[in-house]
Amino acid sequence: MIRARNWYFAYCLLIGVTLPFLLLFGLGYAFYHTVIGGFEIAGAYIMTVLAMGLLRTGYAIARTGELAFLLLCLYGFVHLVCVVPLRVIALFTLTHTQWGTR
């Protein structure tokens, strides 16, 4: 009999293998359609990131009254500019020994 833990392990293994490739596909798809089809997708993405940032910070602003929380809306763009390229570089350099060890 297969235990529930084994199903979860298979799920984690499947997700761990497919997510990096889905990230590359999504980035390539967005880049291709931005270049070919114009900036409608990029504009929709920017507006979605801003809207989600405002939704997330709206509660903090309502509770504290500090408008400094609006700066958290920029986190989505920082993530897109800094973290996503690092993930792509890490994906392509997994087998390089220059990463070093602890």
Summary of the structure (lengths in Angstrom):
residues: 102
radius of gyration: 19.0
end to end distance: 39.8
largest distance: 56.3
contacts: 208
relative contact order: 0.08
helix: 86%
strand: 0%
